[in-house]
Amino acid sequence: MKLLRRKKSVSLDDRLAGLEQAADLADGRLGAEAVSGARSVVSRAGVRRSLSVDHTAVALAGATGSGKSSLFNLLSGTSLATVGVTRPTTSIAQAALWEGTGAGSLLDWLEIPRRHEVSDVPPAIAPRTRNGGQVGIASRPATGEVVGAIDPSDGEAAGLILLDLPDHDSIELSHRLEVDRLVELVDLLVWVLDPQKYADGVVHERYLRPLARHRDVMVVVLNQIDRLSPAAVERCLKDLRRLLDDDGLTGVPVVGVSTRTGAGVSELRSLLTSRVSDRRSWATRLAADVGTAADALVRASSGMGPADEPSREIEGEPAGSGAVSDSGSGSGRGSGSEAGAGRGSGSGAGRGSGSDAETPVNPPEVSVDRLARPLTDALSEAAGVRVVVEAVAKAHRHRSVAATGWPITRWIRRFRPDPLRRLHLGTSPNPRSGEAVGRSSMPATTVVQRSRMDTAIREAAGAASAGLPRPWAVAVRQAARSHGDELEDGLDRAVAATTLGVSRRPRWWRAVGLAQWLVLAAMIAGGVWLLGLVGMDYLRLPQPFLPTVGDLPWPTFLLIGGVLLGLVIALLSRVAAWLGGRRRARRAAKALRASVDQVARELVLEPVDGELSRYRRFVEAITVARDGG
């Protein structure tokens, strides 16, 4: 039988490093809120890991009248917290410590000024201060063990820091802000709900659903079950379980308790002491924070923000008008719980936790050469490559005629401008010499050429960003245009610096030029000879022997032959120059296209490829941060 190897979990260190790298890569590409949130998690994790890992900060959070302060007193076996029913009584978070030695720095970080050591030691011999904080000794009654309290002598409870938070729905803004701050910092969250408001949209939408990744460091308590009949309690617990499942909190322990009768308190106590003795809640909390921050980056990467996430509608009666108090007569009235069950029955689709967001995948590899071809075509047109290529051919013919034309007429060519020199091309310095390349005199880029160049850049960026999430596709398009102001100057410098191959003179030019001079010399000799004969005839001198070529005298042959032969050589040289010009134009076109292609890659495609590489590294980092997704 083939055994399947279990997938190896990514360590917390690697996940934090992945989140930090993903945030750095996403900076400037994704929403500032998601990036700053990820960096805040990394910073917070670094601080928490440097503090006491032998202590577990457990927070009791809930709404006004939920009974969390009563539960705090019951678990600590004290009366530290002031209990209120309808008005908020907890304004500042306070802590009860079980063997809190060494927890001072942790409490300082949590900014908990009121600290109480739970101990059976009489107050007279207990220390009054510790680590600069105000630490009191909360001794338990001497009459015996308090029912439901966590025994300070219990070794499993050592290191427990129990916090009583202000009400999350307090009318005081400072109370709500304090709750929000501590909910982000504590190691274990205990949400205390009551039968009337357990389906309240505020606690589900604002706290529970966004904390879906924190299911392993969360406990939900349904308090005040003594106010309901057993049947109503069962219905409320089932409905609460359903609501939590809709919030993505499947598997979170749900405990029904009563601080008045002590029902369910032992189960809650055992659950808390087991989590504390495990000494891993802090790491689990940080891992959940990393996952939540990574999910936020994934949502931002997909173009979704908090405002884009669908929210669950709360149907039925308004929150807060749920289950009515059971009179305790045992008559089984549970209509209130049924009303509570009706609330929050909406679909749980679109949970805001983001844990269901899909990890982005790398797009298909894009061939840079495929992107470069059409882009180079458009940039070549904008750079005037065709004008330069035509000038190379014309310059070659111009210089060829000047070197091999009929000597009598070739000087006229000197009055015609060289096509390449007119463009300030063909005389560019050697790049190895270190001389600066000046600007050419190429015609300015026309509106049509600029439009085609912009279109080609846009199409190249579109092809490269195909399949990318919208924010990253926008970043790729911006990268493609990031050097737009430098593009025209870069193209001009590239054309001016390109070696066009026109400086080297063909060897046949010298041979033909020499032949033309020899022919000219023969023509001049023939002309002088004829003039001499004419002069002798004019002076009535005897005529010398006159050799002939057939019936044609040599002087005439030299004169006429020189003229005709010079013209024929000049004509043939022009044909050779035209062919050579075409050949040099092809080589120049190839060299110019290579130069333009280099500019296209440096100023357009390399920034695009850098952005694509950035996105791939982001995907790899975010995958690690999410522990493989």
Summary of the structure (lengths in Angstrom):
residues: 629
radius of gyration: 45.4
end to end distance: 28.8
largest distance: 167.3
contacts: 2059
relative contact order: 0.11
helix: 55%
strand: 8%
